[in-house]
Amino acid sequence: MFLGLLGFFLVATGVIWRRSTGQAQSRELGELRQRRAALEAQQAALEGAIRDASSRARLGRIAEERLGMRIPPDSLVIRLPRSTRDTATP
């Protein structure tokens, strides 16, 4: 009878331990999923910021403001003919 009670106690203790461990892991997994979702949202926001910062309109404005560059009017564009050496090279 004592061995039966001892066996029951050990099995019950094992079941309780397994359930509490499973619940702790489930809680941790939920937290990791939330963190992953937050990091994915942050990544999307950063990619959008990179896209905006590297847009042609923004870079053109920065080149004009900081570097004094501008797109020349057609009257200032000079087209030079290619030399024969450049066209002969494959």
C-alpha positions as CSV (number, residue, x, y, z in Angstrom):
1,M,0.0,0.0,0.0
2,F,2.9,2.4,0.9
3,L,4.5,1.8,-2.6
4,G,1.2,2.5,-4.3
5,L,0.8,5.8,-2.5
6,L,4.5,6.7,-3.1
7,G,4.0,5.9,-6.8
8,F,0.9,8.0,-7.0
9,F,2.6,10.9,-5.3
10,L,5.6,10.7,-7.7
11,V,3.3,10.6,-10.7
12,A,1.2,13.5,-9.5
13,T,4.3,15.5,-8.7
14,G,5.6,14.8,-12.2
15,V,2.4,15.9,-13.9
16,I,2.2,19.1,-11.9
17,W,5.8,19.9,-12.6
18,R,5.3,19.2,-16.4
19,R,2.2,21.5,-16.5
20,S,3.9,24.3,-14.7
21,T,6.9,24.1,-17.0
22,G,4.6,24.0,-20.0
23,Q,2.7,27.1,-18.8
24,A,6.0,29.0,-18.2
25,Q,7.2,28.1,-21.7
26,S,3.9,29.1,-23.2
27,R,4.1,32.5,-21.5
28,E,7.7,33.0,-22.7
29,L,6.7,32.0,-26.2
30,G,3.8,34.6,-26.2
31,E,6.2,37.3,-25.0
32,L,8.7,36.4,-27.8
33,R,5.9,36.5,-30.4
34,Q,4.9,40.0,-29.2
35,R,8.6,41.1,-29.3
36,R,9.0,39.7,-32.8
37,A,5.8,41.6,-34.0
38,A,7.2,44.8,-32.5
39,L,10.6,44.3,-34.1
40,E,8.9,43.6,-37.5
41,A,6.9,46.8,-37.2
42,Q,10.1,48.7,-36.3
43,Q,11.9,47.2,-39.3
44,A,9.0,48.2,-41.6
45,A,9.2,51.7,-40.2
46,L,12.9,51.9,-40.7
47,E,12.7,50.6,-44.3
48,G,10.1,53.3,-45.0
49,A,12.4,55.9,-43.5
50,I,15.2,54.7,-45.7
51,R,13.0,54.7,-48.8
52,D,11.9,58.3,-48.0
53,A,15.5,59.5,-47.3
54,S,16.8,58.0,-50.5
55,S,14.1,59.2,-52.8
56,R,15.1,61.1,-55.8
57,A,13.1,64.2,-54.8
58,R,14.7,64.4,-51.3
59,L,18.3,63.7,-52.6
60,G,17.7,66.4,-55.4
61,R,16.7,68.9,-52.8
62,I,19.6,68.1,-50.6
63,A,22.0,68.4,-53.5
64,E,20.6,71.8,-54.4
65,E,20.6,73.1,-50.8
66,R,23.9,71.7,-49.4
67,L,26.0,71.3,-52.4
68,G,24.7,74.1,-54.6
69,M,24.1,71.6,-57.4
70,R,21.2,72.0,-59.9
71,I,20.0,70.5,-63.1
72,P,21.3,72.6,-65.9
73,P,18.9,74.0,-68.5
74,D,19.1,72.5,-72.0
75,S,21.0,75.5,-73.3
76,L,24.0,74.6,-71.0
77,V,24.1,71.0,-71.9
78,I,27.0,70.2,-74.3
79,R,27.0,66.9,-76.1
80,L,30.4,65.8,-77.1
81,P,30.9,63.3,-79.9
82,R,32.5,60.0,-79.0
83,S,36.1,59.6,-80.0
84,T,37.0,56.9,-82.6
85,R,39.0,55.1,-79.9
86,D,35.9,54.6,-77.7
87,T,33.8,53.3,-80.4
88,A,36.4,50.9,-81.7
89,T,36.9,49.2,-78.3
90,P,34.5,46.2,-77.8
